[in-house]
Amino acid sequence: MSKKWMVLAFCAGISQVLYSQTLFTYGAKKVSKEEFLKAYNKNPNPTGNRKDGLKEYLNLYINYKLKVQAAYDEKLDEQATFKYESSNFKKQVADNIINDEANVKELVKEAFDRGQKDIHVAQVFIEVKAGADTAAAYKQIQAAYKQLVAGKDFTETVLSFSNDEGTKQTKGDLGYITVFTMPYEYENEMYKLKPGAFSAPYKSGIGYHIFKNIAERPAAGKRKVAQILITIPKGFTEEQKKGFAVLADTVYAKAKRGYPFEKLVTEYSTDRASLYNNGLLPEVSVGQYNADFDEKIFSLQKVNEISKPFLTDYGWHIVKLVEVTPVSKDFNDPVTAALIKQQVEKDNRLSFAKKNLVKKWMAVCKFKPAAFDEKEFVVFTDSAIAGHSLTGFKKITPETVLFSFTKQKVTAGDWAKFAKAIKQSGSNLGNKAPLEMLREYENIVTGEYYHDHLEDFNENLKQQSKEFDEANLLFGAMDKHVWSKAGEDSTGLKNHYTKNAAKYTWAPGVSALVVTCTNKELATEIAGKLKSNPSDWRNIVSNNGNNVVADSSRYEMNQLPVKQKVDNVKGFLSTPEKNAGDDGYTFLYITEVHNKPEPRTFDDARGMVINDYQQVLEEKWLAELKKQYPVKVVETVWSTVK
């Protein structure tokens, strides 16, 4: 090592030692200069005088540490509410940190970019049923791919090779898709393609696919539509079905002549889901319905445009365009980014990204596979899934460790519960061979362990959790020793009021009736009635139900609940003025004038008394804490705090 680097390393070491020096102690606890400055720099003195701010904050921070320590000593951290809130907070922060690790920001940007266009997609699909041999399907998809490369028509290839009836029926046409329409792994393949191009064979959990980009268009956005559905009953002959086609044409003709669409819905539609909502369907996205229905909806361009009748498996549809929501083109719009982020977090693309982090997490969590008899493990798994006894095995028992982490061992008993539950759920994972399923289980448990123990690996979460927990403990301790105690100690409050009665006085002001109404017209009407008969204000107000709210109280002149100039005269009626937070209007009517300061009664002063008494209790409590945990500031270190 060079002398230069030796000097730098030595200075860095000196700096670290100095910066972590103890600034003050309370009882046996120590607080470093580093911790204090870190806390202060999050809450600096807004006046700009740093030295005065540091001095003031030192006293506040000492008091803070004393109160939190008292909460720990009183075991407030063991209360069920505290544990729940702490756990929930850590979960939320851990979710955000892991999402960031999975590059959620990049996924959001990718989704935004993809969402700028729609792709018309077709596919060759060879289904592989659960548990079936994939070799034959693999040969078929390879043969289909070779023919496509050789120039064979895509539709002909679909009809020649696809073994799924639905795919053959539609000739492989999936219609237009956009971001979030398809599972993420399919979407990745589709958005790689240029118009006219087809993909290499792709293996999914249900079979093999070859996707083709037939065409692209700018994103169509979303639509709100209303529909009239004329259902054709099953079993009707072709001749009978013609009558429904005629009916659909008749309804369409009425709509085009201006007959209200909502009335046509009531008279003719058989769609129970939308019948009582004027035919309105939930907002429609690209690819949400089958290709034919999708095409008709997105071919409508102008609001109130009505489609000609079209036939689907459900019957004859007549659709009216109600609203068009275009795709946002501004990624910097916070609302747009937030909405896409919500979809990304719900979508499987985030899970997909997290799977790529599992090997990294395994290393961090010290994942360690255990040795066990694999043949007996397979039989053990079959017995667990079937619900048979697991006690007759020699080499595998429920206590056998399959793999472990730093703070957790996962046993065959844990595995047995998982395997049985997965099989019963009908998940594709349950169709895999036991050892293959075990690999997936290891990944799942690794993700859970990493999430639950993220504090061990992430200093940011550890610090945020500590701050959240201590804030909660501070609140609990203050409530116990100060806030609730002051409100409940009626004797103490009255004694404090009596000793300090001269402090609690009314400044010059007025007694007034303050009235709030739901609108200006009503406020003007009520004001006129009150001016004519102020003594009957309760009846006047009550006759208007919840539209009028009134309260009679005393106010100091600087506390009046209206902005306009108020004459200090009995009988003064202010002009109704609009409220800042809503559409209501407020005015006041002066019933009494108080020109001189007057003592407040205990009831009038109660809020002020409670506030003052809380300060008394807090000061008394802090004095007790300082006796319990003597505080000592290290002056030599304090003098270096800047």
N, C-alpha and C positions, 0 to 999 in steps of 0.2 A: 504493500500500500504506500502511495506517495505521501510526503510530508503534508502536502496541501490537503489531501483527503483525511489524513490523521487529525489535523487541526480542526477541520470542519466537523468531523465525527465527534471529537472531544467537546467542541463548543455546543453541538447539538445535544450532547448528553448533559452538559451543565445546564443548558436552557431547560431541558425537560425536568431536571431535578428541581430547579428554582420554581418553574411554573406549577409544579405539583406540590409545592410546600403547603403545610397546614396554615390556613388563615385564621380559623377559630375552632374552638371545641365547645361541645355542650355535653356535660357528663363525660362518658367514655367515647363519645362519637367525635369524629373529625370531619371538617369541611375544608377542601383545598382551595387555594387561590384560583386554580383553573375552573373548578366547579362554579365558584361564585361569579367569576367574570363571564362564564358561559351563560349563566342565568341572567345576569345584568344586561348583557348585550342583546338578549331577546326582548328586554323591557327597558330600554335606555331612557334617561331623563329627557323629556321633550323640550325642556327649556334651553338645552345646549350646554349648561354648566356641568361638565362630566364629574368633577371632583365632588361637588355638592350632591349630585345625583348618586354617586357611589356611596357617599356617607349615609345618605337617607336609606338607600337600598340595603346597606349592610344591616341596619336595625330591622328592616322588614324581613330580610332573608333569615336572620337569626330567629325571629318570631315564627316564621313559617316552618323552619326545621323543628322547633320546639313543639309546635302544634301537631305536626305530622308524627313525630316520635310518640307523643301522647296517644295518638290514635292507634299506633302499632301496639303500644303497651296495653291499651284497653281492648285489643283484639278486634277492632272494628273491621280489619281486613278479613276476618273469618266469617263475617255475616253473609248470608245467602245473597242479598241484593248486591253487595260489593263484588262478590265472586262472579255473579252473572254479568254485571256491567263490565268488569275487567276482562272477562273471557270474550264477551261480545266485541269489545273494542279491539282486542288483540286479533280476533278473527278478521275483522274488517280491514285493519291495517295490513295483516299478513296477506289477505286476498289482493290488496292493491300492490304490495311489493312483488308478489309472485306474478301478477299480471304484467307488471313492468319488466320482470325478468323474461317473461314470454313475449316481450316486445309488443305489448298490446297497442302501443302508439303506431307501430308500423302496420299492424293488422287493421287498425282503423283507417289509416291512409290508403292501404291496399283496397279495402272495401269501398272507400269513397271513389277511388279511381275506377274500379270495376263497375261501380254503380252508375257511371256516366254513359254506359252503353248497354243495350240488350242484345243477346245473341240467339239466333234461330238455330236450334240444335237438333240433330238426329243421332240415333245410335244403332249399332249392331249389338245385340245383347244375348249372351248365352248364359242362362241361369245354371247355377250349381247349388243343388239342394243340400241342406244341412246333413253332414256325415257322408255325402256322396264323394266318389273318387273324382278328382279334378283333372285327371290325365286326358280323358276323352274331350272334355270341354276346352282344355288348353289346345289340343290338336285342331279342334274346330275353329277356334278364334284365330289361330295362326294361319289356317287355310283361308279364312275369310280375309285376313289382312293381306295375304299374298295376292289374292284376286283383285283387291282394291288397288294395290300398288301396280298391278298389271293393267289397270284401267277399267275394271268392271264397274258398272253403275252401282251407286251406293244402295238405292232402293232395292235393286235386284239382289244385292248381297244380303240385305236384311231379310228378305223373303226366303232366301236360300239357306241361311245359316241360323238365324235367331230361333230359339226353341221356346220362347215365351209368347203366348197367344196375344197378350195385350200389345206387345211390341210389333207383332206381325199385323195386327188389326190396324194399327196407326202407321204401318210401314216405317216404324222406327222414329217417327216425327214427335219430338218432345215439345215442339212449339218454341216460343221465345222464353228465354230465361234471363235473369239478371242476378246481381249479387244477393246472396241469402236464399235464392230460390231452391238450390240444390245443396246436398251435403258438401262440405268444404273440399273434400278430396276430389269429388266430381267437378266442382267449380274450378279447381286448380287446373285440371286437364282441359276443360272447355275454354278457359280464358287464355290458354297458351296458343290456341289455334287461330290462324288467319282465315278470313272468309274463303270458303271452298276447300279448306284443308281438313284432313281427318287425323286422328291420333293413332299412336301405336296401341296395341292391346293393353288394356288396363284391368288389373284384378282388384275387385272390391270384395266386400264381405258376402255378397250374394251371387257373384259370378264374374264373367269377363265382359268388357265393354270396348267398343271402338266408337269414339265420338266424332261427329263431323260438324263444323261450323258452316251452316248453309248460307247465312247472311247476317249482317249486323245493322243496327239502327241506333240513333241517339236514344238515350233512356226515355221511355214513355212516362215514367213516374207512376203515380197512383191515381185511381179513379174511384169516385163514389157514384154508384148507379142505383136506379130503381128498376125492378123488373115485374112483368106480368108473366107468370108461368101457367101454361095450359097443359096439364098432365094428360098423357095418353095411357089409359088403363092397360095393364098387361093382358094378353090374350086376345086383344081386338084384331080383327081381320084388316087387311090392307084397305078394303072398301070402307070399313068403319073409321079407320085412321084418317081418311080423306076429309071426313066431316070436321075433325079437329083442325086440319089445315085451313079449311074454309073459315072456321070460327076465328082462328088467329089472324087471317087476312081482314076479317070484319072488324076486329078489335083495333088492328093497326090503322085501318081506314078512319075509324072514329078518332083515334089519337091524332092523326094528321090533320083532321078537320078542326082540331082545337078542343075536343072533348077532354076535360081534366083527367090527366093520367092517374091521379090518386083515386078518382071515382071508378076508373076502369079496373084498377087493382082490386078494389072492393067487390066489383061486380063479377070479375072473370078469373082473377088469379087463384091458383090452387096451392101456392107456396105458403105453407103455414108459418114458416119462420119469418117471412117479411110481410105477410098479409096485413097485420095490424100496425105496421110501421110505414104505410103508404108505399110498400114495395121496396123500401130501401134495404140494400145489402151492406154488410160491413165493408169498409174501404178495401179495394181490390188492388193487389200488387201483381206485377208481371209473373206469370208462371204459377199463380195460385190455383187456378182452375184448369180444366183440360184445354188443349190447344184451340179447339173450335170456339169455345166460350170466350177464351182469352182474346182471340182474334177479333171477334165481334165487338167486345167491350173497347179494346184499344184502337179500333178503327173509327170510333166516334171521336170527333175533334172539337165540336162546339157544345157548350153547356145547353141543355134542353133538347139536344138532338136525339131523335128516336130511331132505333134500328128497325129494319124490316124483320118480320118473324123469321127465326131460324130454329132448326131442329137439333136437339141433342138427345142423349139417352133418357133424359128426364121429361122431355116433351117439347112443346113450342114455347120459345122465349121471345118477348118483346122488351127491349132494354132502353131506358132513358138515361142519358148522361146528366148527372147532377152537379158534379164538381171535379175539377182537374187539379191535382197537386203535382207540380213539376219537380224534378230532382234538383236539389240545390247544387250550384256550380261553385260555391264559395266554401272551401274547406276551412277557412279561417273563421267562418261564422260559428260561434260557440254552441248555438243550438243544434246546428247540423252535426258538428263533431260529437256532441254529447249523445244525440240520438243514435248515431252509428256505433258509438262506444257501447251503448246499452245492448244493441243487437249483437255486437262482437262477443260481449261477455256472456250472452245467452247461447250463442251459436257454438257448434262443435269445433270451430276453427281455433278457439282459445285452448280447448282440450288437446287439440292436435299439436299446437305449439308447445304445450306443457309436456307432452310425451317426449319431445326432443330434449327436454331438460332432465329426464329421469336419471340417466347415467351420471350426470354431473351431481345430482342430488344424492345418489347412492354413495358417491365418493365422500361428499360432505358429511353425510349422516353415518359414515363408517358401516355401510351395509356389508354383512358377512353371511354368505350362504353356508348352511351346515351340511355335513355328510349324512345321508340316510339311504336306506335300501329303496331304490326306485321301483323295482318290481312290486314290492309289498305296498309301496305308496300308491300305486295305481289301483290295487285291489282295495286298499283302505279308502281311497276316494270314492270308488264305486259303491262301497258299503255305506259311506256317509251320505251320498246322494240318494241311495235307496232307503235311508232311514234305519239301517240295520245296526246292531250292536258293534261298537268299536273296541271292545275289550279283549277280543280273541286273537289279536295280532301280537307277534313276538318282537318284530323289529321296528314296528311303528306303533306308537301309542299316542293318545291325545296330548301327552306331555312332551312328546318328541319335538325338539326345536328344529324348525325348517330353515329359518334365517333370523338374523338379529341386527339391531342398530345399537348405538352407544347406550341408550337408556331403555331399550325394549327388546324382548324376545318374542318371536311369533311362532306359535306351536301348531302341531298337526290338528289340535282341537279347534284352534282359531280357523284354520284352513277348512276343516270339515263343515263348519257353520256357513262359511262363505260359499263353498262349492255347492252345497245343498240349496242355498238361497238363490244362487245364480241359475242353477238348473230349473228351479221352480219359476223363476221370473220369465223364462222363455228367451233370455238374451242369447245372441249369437255366440257370446263367450262360452256359454254352457255347452256348446256343441263341439268345442275343441277337446283334444286329447288332454288327460290330466296334467302331464308335465308341461305342455304348452300353455294350459290354463294357469298353472302355477307361476310361469314367467310373468303373465299378465297380472296376477295377484301380487307378485313382488313389486311390480311397477305401481300398482294402486296403493299399496301400503306405504311404499316409499314416499309417494306424494303426500299422503296423509301425515306421515311422521314428520316430513320436512315442514309442512304447514304448521303442525301443532308445536314443533320445537324451533320455530324460526328465530325466536329470541336468542337461542344458543349460537346462531350463525350470523345474525344481522344486528349490528350495533344500533342502527337507526330505529328498528322496532323495539329493541331493548330500552332505548332512551325514551321513546314515545310512550311505551307502556308504563315506565316508571313515573313519568310526568302525569299521565292520566290517573294512575292509581293514587299518587300522592295528592292530586287535586281532589279526588273523590274522598280520600281520607280526611283532608283538610275540611272539606264541606261537612262531613259527618261529625268531626270533632267540634267544629264551630256550632253546628246545630245543637249538639248535645250540651255543650258548656255555655253557649252564649244565646243564640237566636231563639230556640224553643224555650230555653230556660227563662229568658226574659219575659216572653209572652205568657208563660204559665205561672210566674211568681207574682201573683196579684198583690200580696202584702209588700213585697220589695218594690214593686212599681209605685204603689200609693205612698210608701215612705219616701221614695226618691222624689215624687211629685211634691210632697209636703215640704221637704227640705229645700227644694229649689223652685217653689211656687212663683217667686218673683221673675223667674226666667221665662215662664210660660204665660205670655200675655198676647192679647189681640192688638195688632196695630190698627189705626183708623181704617174703616172700611164700611161695608154695607151688608145687610141681610137681603138676600134676593132669591127669587124663584127663577130657576134656569130651565128653559123648555127646549126640547129638541124634537123636530118633526121630520117625517120622511121626505117632504118636498116643500118648496117655497110657498106654494099656494096655501097648503094646509097651515104652515107656520104663520102666514099673514092672517088667516082666518082666526086661529087660536089667539094670536096677539090681540086682535080686535075685541074678542070676547073677554079676555082677561082685563083689558083696560076698562071695560064697562062694568065688570063684576069680579074684582080680584079675589074677594073672600071665597068665591065659589070655584076656585081653581081646580080642586080635586075632582069635582063632578065634570067640569069642562074637559079635563084631561082624560078621565076614565071613559067618557063617551066615545073616544076615538081608538080604543084598544091599544094594540102595539104600535100604532102609527105615531103616537105621541108619548114622550117620556119626560117627566118633570121631577125636579128635586128642589126643596127649599133648604138653603144653608147660608152660613155666614162666610164672607170673603174679605180678605184684606185687599186693598185697592190694586196691588201688583199681582193678584192671583185671579182676577176676574176671567172667566172662561170665554170672553169675546175680545176681538181685536179692536173694535171701534172705540172712539172716545165715549166714556160714560159720565153723565152728569151725576154728581153726588147729591141727588135729590130724591126724596121718597116719592114713589109713583112714576119714576122714570122708566120708560119702555124702550129698549134698544131695537134697532132694525134687524129683522132676521138675516143672518149671514151664513153662507155655505160652509159646511164643515170641511176640514182639510182631508180627512180620510174616507169620506163617503159622500153620497148624494143628499144627505140630510141638511137641514137648516136649524140654527140655534139662535135664541134671543133670551134676554133676561128682563125681569120686572123687579125693581127695587121696592122692598116692603119696609125697610128700616135703614136709617143712617146712623153710623157710629163714628162720631167725630174725634173721640178721645181713646187712647189706649185703655184696655180693660183686661182684667185677669181672665185667663181661660179656665174653665172647669176641668176636672180630671178627664172627663169623657172627651171634651174638645181637644185636650192636649195629649190624649193617649198615644197617638202615633209618635209624637215628638218625645214623649217620656220613654217609650219602649226603645227608641233609637239611642237616647242618651244612656239608658240603663244597660243596654247591650255593651256600650263602650266601658261602662264601669265594671261589668262582669268580665269582659275580655281582659282589661288591665289587671284585675284581681287574679284571674286564671293564669295570665302570663307571669305574674309575680311568683305564684306557686310553682310554675314550671321551672322558672329560673333557680328556685331553691332546690328542686328535684334534679335538674340538669344544669349545674353551674356553668355559666358561659365565660369563656376566656378568649379574648382577641389577641392574636400574636402581633404585637405592634410593629416589630421589625419587618414582618411580611406585609402588614397593612400599609406601611409607608411606601412599599414598592407597587401598590395597586394603582394603576393609571387608566 
